[in-house]
């Protein structure tokens, strides 16, 4: 990472009230690993240093707003892709266990290799789909938190995530601007699945100023056994929401 890239990382983190000074070398190593792997296998459309720093690293760290991911526990990163937000979060939160989940093996292979290279013993990648894991006793209602970035509409996220959360757990979903229609559909879906929307935090991404929203859903009761529906159905037929 160039000095300019490091300065961008420090600036973005500072605007989030985070100190990443001690972790700058780890982020620089992650940058190198990502760019090298991305030259061989298509992992992410973001290729320039400023884009990776701001739209992957800093954007991932914005999930720490509000303290919802603080403390020990198991955090499942739903639809992690090339490891975001899990890898940046794991660099900063060594006391938390992160389970990056994605259905695309080549991406999870990269996440696993990157975690090993960075010495992140708190990262345990998993290949699979949330619909399948949500019905597996080894994963159903065992996670303390689920985090995700721009994966799907809120009603879809609720069906994918809430079956994986233990009662009292939190879904922390990062999205762009959210319409009142989607939010209301998400509230209804959360209620159907044993959850309740407890936070809607609108903010702008540091440096770039892009609009973001953190939606927080608390798991308040057990999810009915009929959820999640089979693979692909939550996205194709979202609860209380016309498929977009």
QUITAUR-V738394 format. One record per residue. N is the residue number from 1. RES is the residue in one letter. SS is DSSP state (H for helix, E for strand, C for the rest). D_LAST is the distance of its C-alpha to the last C-alpha in Angstrom with 2 decimals. Layout:
[[N;RES;SS;D_LAST] [N;RES;SS;D_LAST]]
//
This chain:
[[1;X;C;38.51] [2;X;C;40.35] [3;X;H;41.93] [4;X;H;39.34] [5;X;H;36.53] [6;X;H;38.38] [7;X;H;38.82] [8;X;H;35.09] [9;X;H;34.46] [10;X;H;37.18] [11;X;H;35.98] [12;X;H;32.36] [13;X;H;33.59] [14;X;H;36.17] [15;X;H;33.62] [16;X;C;31.96] [17;X;C;35.51] [18;X;C;35.73] [19;X;C;38.79] [20;X;C;38.06] [21;X;H;41.50] [22;X;H;42.60] [23;X;H;39.37] [24;X;H;39.30] [25;X;H;41.00] [26;X;H;38.40] [27;X;H;35.54] [28;X;H;37.61] [29;X;H;38.02] [30;X;H;34.32] [31;X;H;33.70] [32;X;H;36.29] [33;X;H;34.96] [34;X;H;31.39] [35;X;H;32.62] [36;X;H;35.02] [37;X;H;32.59] [38;X;H;29.89] [39;X;C;32.55] [40;X;C;32.84] [41;X;C;29.41] [42;X;C;26.03] [43;X;C;24.98] [44;X;C;23.40] [45;X;C;22.74] [46;X;C;24.81] [47;X;C;28.42] [48;X;C;30.53] [49;X;H;32.38] [50;X;H;31.03] [51;X;H;27.39] [52;X;H;28.12] [53;X;H;30.18] [54;X;H;27.85] [55;X;H;24.30] [56;X;H;25.20] [57;X;H;28.38] [58;X;H;28.27] [59;X;H;24.52] [60;X;H;25.08] [61;X;H;28.11] [62;X;H;26.26] [63;X;H;24.95] [64;X;H;28.58] [65;X;H;28.33] [66;X;H;29.55] [67;X;H;31.37] [68;X;C;28.82] [69;X;C;29.49] [70;X;C;33.24] [71;X;C;35.80] [72;X;C;36.34] [73;X;C;34.00] [74;X;E;31.37] [75;X;E;28.07] [76;X;E;25.39] [77;X;E;23.17] [78;X;E;19.87] [79;X;C;18.57] [80;X;C;21.61] [81;X;C;21.45] [82;X;C;24.85] [83;X;C;25.83] [84;X;C;24.03] [85;X;C;24.52] [86;X;H;26.97] [87;X;H;29.74] [88;X;H;30.24] [89;X;H;30.11] [90;X;H;32.60] [91;X;H;34.90] [92;X;H;35.19] [93;X;C;35.11] [94;X;C;37.61] [95;X;C;38.12] [96;X;C;34.56] [97;X;E;33.44] [98;X;E;30.11] [99;X;E;28.37] [100;X;E;25.90] [101;X;E;23.57] [102;X;E;21.76] [103;X;C;21.42] [104;X;C;22.84] [105;X;H;26.61] [106;X;H;27.65] [107;X;H;25.82] [108;X;H;27.41] [109;X;H;30.70] [110;X;H;30.57] [111;X;H;29.77] [112;X;H;32.68] [113;X;H;35.03] [114;X;H;34.21] [115;X;H;34.76] [116;X;H;38.06] [117;X;H;39.17] [118;X;H;38.49] [119;X;C;40.25] [120;X;C;37.29] [121;X;C;38.53] [122;X;C;35.88] [123;X;E;33.04] [124;X;C;32.41] [125;X;C;29.54] [126;X;E;27.88] [127;X;E;26.16] [128;X;C;23.74] [129;X;C;20.45] [130;X;H;19.83] [131;X;H;19.37] [132;X;H;22.86] [133;X;H;24.52] [134;X;C;23.35] [135;X;C;25.53] [136;X;C;28.38] [137;X;C;31.23] [138;X;C;31.96] [139;X;C;28.66] [140;X;C;27.49] [141;X;C;28.15] [142;X;C;30.36] [143;X;E;28.68] [144;X;E;29.61] [145;X;E;26.47] [146;X;E;23.15] [147;X;E;21.96] [148;X;E;18.94] [149;X;E;17.70] [150;X;C;14.17] [151;X;C;13.09] [152;X;C;9.78] [153;X;C;8.41] [154;X;H;11.66] [155;X;H;11.47] [156;X;H;10.93] [157;X;H;13.72] [158;X;H;15.84] [159;X;H;15.97] [160;X;H;16.73] [161;X;H;19.23] [162;X;H;21.08] [163;X;H;22.76] [164;X;H;24.26] [165;X;E;25.72] [166;X;E;29.16] [167;X;E;29.79] [168;X;E;30.29] [169;X;E;28.01] [170;X;E;25.33] [171;X;E;21.79] [172;X;E;21.70] [173;X;E;18.23] [174;X;E;18.27] [175;X;E;15.36] [176;X;C;15.44] [177;X;C;15.42] [178;X;C;13.52] [179;X;C;12.94] [180;X;H;14.98] [181;X;H;12.21] [182;X;H;10.52] [183;X;H;14.15] [184;X;H;15.28] [185;X;H;12.73] [186;X;H;13.85] [187;X;H;17.40] [188;X;H;17.21] [189;X;H;15.80] [190;X;H;18.49] [191;X;H;21.08] [192;X;H;20.32] [193;X;C;20.79] [194;X;C;23.92] [195;X;E;22.72] [196;X;E;22.89] [197;X;E;21.36] [198;X;E;24.56] [199;X;E;23.71] [200;X;E;21.48] [201;X;E;23.23] [202;X;E;22.16] [203;X;E;24.22] [204;X;E;24.62] [205;X;C;25.13] [206;X;C;28.87] [207;X;C;30.33] [208;X;C;27.11] [209;X;C;25.98] [210;X;C;22.23] [211;X;E;20.35] [212;X;E;19.59] [213;X;E;19.05] [214;X;E;20.48] [215;X;E;19.19] [216;X;E;21.92] [217;X;E;21.66] [218;X;E;25.01] [219;X;E;25.61] [220;X;C;27.96] [221;X;C;28.45] [222;X;C;28.07] [223;X;C;24.78] [224;X;C;25.19] [225;X;C;26.13] [226;X;C;23.35] [227;X;C;20.84] [228;X;C;19.28] [229;X;C;18.24] [230;X;C;18.93] [231;X;C;17.45] [232;X;C;13.89] [233;X;H;13.27] [234;X;H;11.99] [235;X;H;8.99] [236;X;H;8.64] [237;X;C;9.55] [238;X;C;9.16] [239;X;C;12.15] [240;X;C;12.11] [241;X;C;8.39] [242;X;C;6.27] [243;X;C;3.79] [244;X;C;0.00]]
//
